Amino acid sequence: MARLEAKKPSVCENEPLTSGRVRSMLSVLKRIVTSCYGPSGRLKQLHNSVGGHVCTTSQSSALLRSLLVTHPILKILTASMQNHVSCVSDCGLFMAILCCNLIENVQEIDLTPTTVIELNKLLLSLCTNYLKSEVCGCRIPVDFSSTQILLCLVRSILTSKPACMLTRKEVDHISALVLRAFLLTIPEKAKDYVILGKTIIVPLKDQRVMDSTVLPGMLIEMSEVQLMRMLPMKKSSALKVALFCVSLSGDFSDTGEGTLVVSYGVDLESAVLDQLLNLGWQLVRDQIDIVMCQKVIHPSLKQFLSTHRVIAIDRVGVALMEPLSKMTGTQPIGSLSSISPSSYGSVKDLCTAKFGSKRFFHLIPHEVTVSSLLLCNRSDTTWDELKLTCQTALHVLQLTIKEPFVFLGGGCTETHLAAYIRHKTLNEPGSILKGNECTQTALRLIAEAFCSALESLAGSLEHDGGEILTDMKYGHFWSVQSDCPPLVNWPDLLSRCGCGLHSSQEELSWSFLRSTRHPFVPQNCLPHEAATSANNLTLDCFTAKLSGLQVAVETANLILDLAYVIEDKN
């Protein structure tokens, strides 16, 4: 008889944020994500206790896949972080650190959670309205007639991921390739709306990063056998293509729980082979030049097609089916019986290409909306990190097409925004609290906690004990080495601000970031022409950062509003 165990009672935790255990867990999570933040963030090695794959990363998406949290509050935070990253790909660490800072900074303030949440919402609205406004001093419009801003944006993403192990020259090379690959996905004949194509990242591991390249069209890896069977294509017109999503191997599909009835004397193998050859004859009659299959093509059918000068490409894989269908104009064929002529598509040309030790079919479309990024790196670990980073950069470029703005990076947006909030709450509290019953004293307390959370987030970029300063004109972020002398002329030690837009040789005054200073109005940055001509700016994605700010505040409010946590321990 099976042993029966009594059900354990559920555990109810009252006001969980007052628990030392919960605060300790939040602090540990904050230290993990903070230590990964920025170009000099510390790497994390993720592996399980029984061996297997080891991942070296500082990216939030990779961390989330391997980070196991058990407490409901941590699950809320990591779920919000995961949803944010799945939508915009970038600023996951930004969101998590800011959320932890907001929760931590209000713990010692003697205000009810309802008041804190209400004021956080008002400050979030103040921030988003400013960041979306034309007078915002940390937002730059993107001029698509020049690639300078877009290149800086991609370069900023690559340099923020130290596990890619790239030199400056390699960063510049990959940045240019990613931008070119993205531009190839934009249709030449744009209508009222634009449907972007796709970039396929092709792995070339254990190769020099500088060997990476971009090609228009699609690359499909080919075997030595396919290479030997490859016949020269001599056709002036387009090449007709058939794309199959069903197996052409001659095996039987899963019949489920049904019964397969076979007539007496029928040889199943011969019957299936006859059906495949009949299909081959139809393809030949329809003057198909290239047959591609998601799965396997039977060797006899391959031989038949080759005899009739039809190129057969199998094992394409499900990931390439959608871009192949769009690029060639085919409708994936899921039947071995009659095929509609409308299912066929075409490509401009087909050739072979060799990169490293691999050979590829190179499909060249009529209109290039699909590109292939051959990505090289020195090891599997660094290649995996670089691939993830390039995917993030490509997604960020897509988001920038929709909302053509970028934020200044390197901590400058955070410190500038903190200066703006302090000035507004000191000088215009009535306009912020309009229609709200909260007091101005409560607003100043929460505003200081909010600004401190932003400044602490900016300070997380410094991992070597350096001092963080902010200038009293633009409110930008500046860092200096920790061993600087007590009496120093700051322009002699400082070079450029975090985003790279301002030089220390300008007429500026500085103060330590966490020191007490009188609120000031942060001025707008340099004119638009100067911003677009500046080289090596550090930039952040407008959509991702704005979303990260909103998700961080909303998640912090949700956690602050928790009165009870009830856990089922069974």
C-alpha positions in Angstrom: 0.0 0.0 0.0 1.3 3.4 -0.9 2.3 5.6 2.0 0.0 8.6 2.5 1.4 11.9 3.8 -0.7 14.6 5.3 -0.9 17.8 3.3 1.2 20.6 4.6 -0.6 23.8 5.5 0.0 26.8 3.3 2.4 29.4 4.6 1.1 32.9 5.0 3.6 35.8 5.2 2.3 39.1 6.4 3.9 42.3 5.0 6.7 40.4 3.3 9.0 43.4 2.6 9.4 43.8 6.4 11.0 40.4 6.5 14.8 40.3 6.8 14.9 37.1 4.7 13.0 38.8 1.8 15.2 41.9 2.0 18.3 39.7 2.0 17.1 37.8 -1.1 16.3 41.0 -2.9 19.7 42.4 -2.0 21.4 39.2 -3.4 19.5 39.5 -6.7 20.3 43.2 -6.9 24.0 42.5 -6.4 24.0 39.8 -9.1 22.4 42.0 -11.8 24.3 45.1 -10.7 27.6 43.4 -11.0 26.8 42.5 -14.6 25.8 46.0 -15.7 27.7 47.9 -18.3 30.9 47.5 -20.4 33.0 46.7 -17.4 30.4 44.4 -15.8 31.6 41.2 -14.2 30.9 38.0 -16.1 28.9 35.1 -14.6 29.6 31.4 -15.2 26.3 29.5 -15.2 26.3 25.7 -14.9 24.6 23.0 -13.0 26.0 20.8 -10.3 26.3 17.7 -12.5 28.3 19.3 -15.3 27.2 19.9 -18.8 27.2 23.2 -20.7 28.8 26.2 -19.1 27.6 29.6 -20.1 29.7 32.7 -19.5 27.7 35.8 -19.8 26.6 39.2 -18.4 23.3 39.4 -20.3 20.0 39.4 -18.6 18.4 37.0 -21.1 21.1 34.4 -20.5 21.0 34.9 -16.7 17.2 34.5 -16.6 17.4 31.1 -18.4 19.6 29.7 -15.6 18.6 31.7 -12.6 16.3 29.7 -10.3 14.3 31.8 -7.8 11.8 30.3 -5.4 10.3 33.2 -3.4 7.1 34.7 -5.0 8.5 38.3 -4.8 11.6 37.4 -6.7 9.5 35.5 -9.2 7.4 38.6 -9.8 10.6 40.6 -10.4 12.2 38.1 -12.7 9.0 37.4 -14.6 8.6 41.2 -15.3 12.3 41.3 -16.4 11.8 38.3 -18.6 8.6 39.7 -20.2 10.4 43.0 -20.8 13.4 41.4 -22.5 11.2 39.2 -24.6 9.4 42.3 -26.0 12.4 44.7 -26.6 15.5 42.5 -26.1 17.5 45.2 -24.3 17.7 47.1 -21.0 16.8 44.0 -18.9 19.5 44.7 -16.3 18.5 48.4 -16.3 15.0 47.5 -15.4 15.9 45.0 -12.7 18.4 47.3 -10.9 16.1 50.3 -11.0 13.2 48.2 -9.6 15.4 46.9 -6.7 16.6 50.4 -6.0 13.1 51.8 -5.9 11.9 49.1 -3.5 15.0 49.5 -1.3 14.9 53.3 -1.1 11.4 53.6 0.3 11.8 51.0 3.0 12.8 53.6 5.7 10.4 56.3 4.6 7.5 56.7 7.0 4.7 56.7 4.4 2.0 54.2 3.6 2.5 52.0 0.6 -0.6 53.6 -1.1 1.0 57.0 -0.9 4.4 55.7 -2.2 2.7 54.0 -5.1 0.6 57.0 -6.0 3.7 59.3 -6.0 5.7 56.8 -7.9 3.1 56.9 -10.6 3.1 60.7 -10.7 6.9 60.7 -11.0 6.8 58.0 -13.7 4.3 60.2 -15.7 6.6 63.2 -15.2 9.6 61.2 -16.5 7.8 59.7 -19.6 6.3 63.1 -20.5 9.7 64.7 -20.4 11.5 61.9 -22.2 9.0 62.0 -25.0 8.9 65.8 -25.3 10.8 67.9 -27.8 12.6 69.7 -25.0 14.2 66.5 -23.6 17.9 67.1 -23.1 18.9 63.4 -23.3 17.1 62.3 -26.4 18.5 62.5 -30.0 16.4 62.1 -33.1 17.7 59.6 -35.6 18.6 60.9 -39.0 18.2 58.0 -41.4 20.1 59.8 -44.2 23.3 59.1 -42.1 24.4 55.9 -40.5 26.4 57.6 -37.8 23.8 57.4 -35.0 22.8 53.9 -35.9 26.4 52.7 -35.9 27.0 54.3 -32.5 23.8 52.5 -31.2 25.0 49.1 -32.4 28.5 49.7 -31.1 27.1 50.7 -27.7 25.2 47.4 -27.5 28.3 45.4 -28.5 30.7 47.1 -26.0 28.2 46.6 -23.2 28.6 42.8 -23.5 32.2 42.0 -22.3 31.7 38.3 -22.7 31.9 38.7 -26.5 35.6 39.3 -25.9 36.0 41.8 -28.8 38.7 44.3 -29.5 37.9 47.8 -30.6 38.7 47.0 -34.2 36.4 43.9 -34.0 33.6 45.9 -32.4 33.7 48.4 -35.3 33.7 45.5 -37.8 30.8 43.7 -36.3 28.9 46.9 -35.8 29.2 47.7 -39.5 28.1 44.2 -40.5 25.1 44.2 -38.2 23.9 47.6 -39.5 24.5 46.4 -43.1 22.6 43.2 -42.5 19.7 45.2 -41.1 19.6 47.6 -43.9 19.4 44.7 -46.4 16.1 43.7 -44.8 14.4 47.0 -45.6 12.5 46.7 -48.9 13.7 49.0 -51.6 10.2 49.8 -52.8 8.6 51.0 -49.5 4.9 51.6 -49.5 2.7 53.3 -46.9 3.9 50.6 -44.4 7.1 48.6 -44.4 7.4 44.9 -43.7 11.0 44.2 -42.8 12.7 41.1 -43.9 14.9 38.9 -41.8 18.6 38.4 -41.0 19.8 34.9 -40.7 22.8 34.4 -38.4 25.1 31.7 -39.7 27.6 30.1 -37.3 31.3 30.0 -38.1 33.0 29.1 -34.8 36.7 28.9 -34.2 37.3 31.5 -36.8 38.7 35.1 -36.6 36.1 37.7 -35.8 37.4 39.8 -38.7 36.4 36.9 -41.1 32.7 37.6 -40.3 30.8 39.0 -43.3 27.3 39.8 -44.6 25.8 38.5 -47.9 22.4 39.3 -49.4 20.1 36.4 -49.7 20.3 33.2 -47.7 23.1 30.7 -47.0 22.2 27.0 -46.5 25.0 24.7 -45.4 25.8 21.9 -47.9 27.5 18.6 -47.5 30.4 17.2 -49.5 28.0 14.8 -51.2 25.8 17.7 -52.3 28.9 19.5 -53.5 29.9 16.6 -55.7 26.4 16.4 -57.1 26.1 20.1 -57.7 25.7 20.9 -61.4 26.5 24.3 -62.9 23.3 26.4 -63.4 23.2 27.9 -66.9 19.9 29.7 -67.0 19.3 33.3 -68.0 15.9 33.5 -66.4 14.8 33.1 -62.8 15.2 29.7 -61.1 11.9 28.1 -60.2 11.6 26.8 -56.6 9.5 24.3 -54.8 9.5 24.3 -51.0 8.3 21.2 -49.0 7.4 21.2 -45.3 6.6 17.5 -45.4 9.2 14.7 -45.3 10.2 13.3 -48.7 12.1 10.4 -47.1 9.4 7.8 -47.8 8.6 7.1 -44.2 5.1 7.0 -42.8 3.8 9.8 -40.8 2.5 9.1 -37.3 -0.9 7.4 -37.6 -1.7 8.1 -34.0 -4.0 5.5 -32.5 -5.5 4.6 -35.8 -4.8 1.4 -37.8 -3.1 1.4 -41.2 -4.8 -1.0 -43.6 -2.6 -2.4 -46.5 -4.0 -4.4 -49.3 -2.7 -8.0 -49.7 0.4 -8.2 -51.9 1.2 -4.5 -51.8 4.9 -3.7 -51.2 4.8 -0.6 -49.0 8.4 0.5 -49.8 7.8 0.2 -53.5 4.5 2.0 -53.3 5.9 4.9 -51.4 8.9 5.1 -53.8 6.6 5.1 -56.8 4.7 8.0 -55.2 7.9 9.9 -54.7 9.0 9.3 -58.3 5.6 10.4 -59.5 6.1 13.6 -57.5 9.6 14.0 -59.1 8.1 13.6 -62.6 5.5 16.4 -61.8 8.3 18.7 -60.6 10.3 18.0 -63.7 7.2 18.7 -65.9 6.6 21.9 -64.1 10.2 22.9 -64.9 11.3 23.2 -61.3 15.0 24.1 -60.9 15.4 23.8 -57.1 13.6 21.6 -54.6 14.0 22.4 -51.0 12.7 20.3 -48.1 12.4 21.1 -44.4 13.1 17.5 -43.6 14.8 14.6 -45.5 14.6 13.7 -49.2 14.8 10.1 -50.2 18.2 9.2 -52.0 16.3 7.8 -55.0 14.3 11.0 -55.4 17.5 13.0 -55.1 19.2 10.9 -57.8 16.1 11.2 -60.0 16.1 15.0 -59.6 19.8 15.2 -60.2 19.5 13.2 -63.4 17.0 15.8 -64.6 19.3 18.7 -63.6 17.1 19.7 -60.6 19.0 20.7 -57.4 17.7 19.0 -54.2 18.4 20.7 -50.9 17.1 18.9 -47.8 17.3 19.2 -44.0 16.7 23.0 -44.3 15.1 23.1 -40.8 12.0 24.7 -39.5 13.8 28.0 -38.6 14.5 28.8 -42.2 11.1 27.9 -43.6 9.4 31.3 -43.0 12.3 33.5 -44.4 12.7 31.0 -47.4 9.0 31.2 -48.1 9.0 35.0 -48.0 12.2 35.4 -50.0 11.2 33.0 -52.8 7.5 33.6 -52.8 6.7 30.0 -52.4 3.9 28.4 -50.4 5.3 25.5 -48.3 3.9 22.2 -49.8 2.6 19.8 -47.2 1.3 17.0 -49.5 2.8 14.4 -51.9 -0.2 14.4 -54.2 -1.3 17.1 -56.6 0.6 20.4 -56.3 -0.9 23.8 -57.2 1.4 25.8 -59.5 0.7 28.8 -57.3 2.8 27.1 -54.6 6.0 27.6 -56.6 8.3 30.5 -56.3 11.6 31.6 -57.7 15.0 33.1 -57.0 17.3 35.2 -59.1 20.3 32.8 -58.9 21.9 30.0 -56.9 25.6 29.6 -56.4 28.0 28.0 -53.9 30.2 29.8 -51.4 33.0 28.6 -49.1 33.8 30.1 -45.7 36.3 28.5 -43.5 35.8 24.7 -43.7 32.1 25.0 -44.6 30.4 25.2 -48.0 27.0 26.8 -48.6 24.3 27.1 -51.1 23.8 30.8 -51.7 20.3 31.7 -52.7 20.1 35.2 -54.3 16.5 36.6 -54.4 15.1 39.1 -56.9 14.6 41.7 -54.2 16.9 41.5 -51.2 14.9 41.4 -47.9 16.8 38.5 -46.4 20.4 38.8 -45.4 22.9 36.2 -44.0 25.3 37.3 -41.3 28.2 34.9 -41.1 29.3 35.4 -37.6 32.8 34.2 -36.4 34.3 34.1 -33.0 37.2 32.3 -31.4 35.3 29.8 -29.2 31.8 28.4 -28.7 31.2 30.4 -25.5 32.1 33.8 -27.0 30.2 32.9 -30.2 27.0 32.2 -28.3 27.3 35.5 -26.5 28.1 37.4 -29.7 25.1 35.8 -31.5 22.8 36.8 -28.6 24.2 40.4 -28.7 23.8 40.7 -32.5 20.2 39.5 -32.2 19.6 42.2 -29.6 21.2 44.8 -31.9 19.1 43.8 -34.9 15.9 44.0 -32.8 16.9 47.4 -31.4 17.4 48.7 -34.9 13.9 47.5 -35.8 12.5 49.3 -32.8 14.4 52.4 -33.8 12.7 52.3 -37.2 9.3 52.5 -35.4 10.4 55.2 -32.9 13.3 57.1 -34.5 15.0 58.4 -31.3 17.9 57.3 -29.1 18.8 58.2 -25.5 22.2 59.2 -24.4 23.9 56.3 -22.7 26.7 55.8 -20.3 24.6 56.8 -17.3 23.9 60.3 -18.6 20.2 59.9 -19.2 19.7 58.7 -15.6 21.7 61.5 -13.9 20.1 64.1 -16.3 16.6 62.8 -15.5 17.3 62.8 -11.8 18.4 66.5 -12.0 15.2 67.3 -13.9 13.0 65.6 -11.3 14.6 67.4 -8.4 14.2 70.7 -10.1 10.6 70.1 -11.0 9.6 68.8 -7.5 11.3 71.7 -5.8 10.0 74.5 -8.0 6.7 73.2 -9.4 5.3 70.7 -6.8 1.7 72.1 -7.3 1.7 71.2 -11.0 2.8 67.6 -10.3 0.3 67.1 -7.4 -2.6 68.7 -9.3 -5.8 66.8 -8.4 -3.9 64.6 -5.9 -4.2 64.6 -2.1 -0.6 63.8 -1.3 1.4 66.5 0.5 4.4 68.3 -0.9 6.6 66.9 1.9 5.7 63.4 0.8 6.4 64.3 -2.8 9.9 65.6 -1.9 10.7 62.4 0.1 9.6 60.0 -2.7 11.2 62.2 -5.4 14.5 62.0 -3.5 14.2 58.2 -3.3 13.3 58.1 -7.0 16.2 60.3 -8.0 18.6 58.3 -5.7 17.4 55.1 -7.4 18.3 56.6 -10.8 21.6 57.9 -9.7 22.5 54.6 -8.0 21.6 52.8 -11.3 24.0 55.1 -13.1 26.7 54.5 -10.5 26.3 50.7 -11.1 28.3 51.3 -14.3 31.4 51.8 -12.1 32.8 48.5 -10.9 36.4 49.5 -10.0 35.7 51.8 -7.0 36.0 55.0 -9.0 34.3 58.2 -8.0 31.1 59.3 -9.8 30.5 63.0 -10.5 27.8 65.0 -12.3 28.2 68.3 -13.9 26.0 71.2 -12.8 25.1 72.4 -16.3 23.8 69.3 -18.2 23.5 66.8 -15.4 25.6 64.3 -17.2 27.5 61.3 -15.7 31.3 61.5 -15.2 33.7 59.0 -13.6 37.2 59.3 -12.3 39.7 56.8 -10.8 39.4 56.1 -7.1 42.9 57.1 -6.2 42.6 60.8 -7.3 44.2 63.4 -5.0 41.9 65.3 -2.6 42.6 68.7 -4.2 42.4 68.4 -7.9 41.5 70.4 -11.0 38.7 68.2 -12.4 39.3 69.0 -16.1 42.8 67.6 -15.7 41.4 64.2 -14.6 38.2 64.0 -16.5 38.0 63.4 -20.3 34.4 63.0 -21.6 31.1 62.4 -19.9 29.6 58.9 -19.9 27.8 59.3 -23.3 30.8 61.0 -24.9 28.9 64.1 -25.9 30.6 66.6 -23.6 34.3 67.3 -22.9 35.8 68.3 -19.6 37.4 71.2 -21.4 34.0 73.0 -21.6 33.2 75.5 -18.9 31.6 73.1 -16.4 31.5 72.6 -12.7 31.2 69.2 -11.0 30.0 67.7 -7.8 30.0 64.2 -6.4 26.9 62.3 -7.5 25.7 61.3 -4.0 26.6 64.6 -2.4 24.1 67.2 -1.3 23.7 69.9 -3.9 21.2 72.6 -4.8 18.8 71.5 -7.5 19.4 73.0 -10.9 17.8 73.1 -14.3 19.7 70.7 -16.5 20.3 72.4 -19.9 19.7 70.9 -23.2 22.7 69.2 -24.9 24.5 70.4 -27.9 22.5 71.3 -31.0 21.2 68.6 -33.2 23.9 69.0 -35.8 26.6 68.6 -33.2 25.0 65.5 -31.8 24.7 63.8 -35.2 28.2 64.6 -36.1 29.8 63.4 -32.9 31.8 60.2 -33.1 31.8 57.4 -30.6 28.7 58.3 -28.7 27.3 55.8 -26.2 23.6 55.5 -26.9 20.6 53.5 -25.6 17.5 52.3 -27.4 14.7 54.7 -26.9 11.9 52.1 -26.9 13.8 49.6 -24.7 14.8 52.2 -22.1 11.5 53.9 -21.9 9.8 50.5 -21.5 12.4 49.4 -18.9 11.6 52.6 -16.8 7.9 51.9 -16.9 8.2 48.2 -16.1 10.6 48.9 -13.3 8.3 51.4 -11.6 5.2 49.3 -12.2 6.9 46.2 -10.8 8.2 48.0 -7.8 4.7 49.3 -7.1 3.2 45.9 -7.4 5.7 44.4 -4.9 5.3 47.4 -2.5 1.5 46.8 -2.6 1.8 43.2 -1.4 0.3 42.8 2.0 0.4 39.0 2.2 2.2 36.2 0.4 0.5 32.8 0.6 2.6 29.8 -0.5 1.3 26.2 -1.0 4.1 24.0 0.3 2.8 20.7 -1.0 
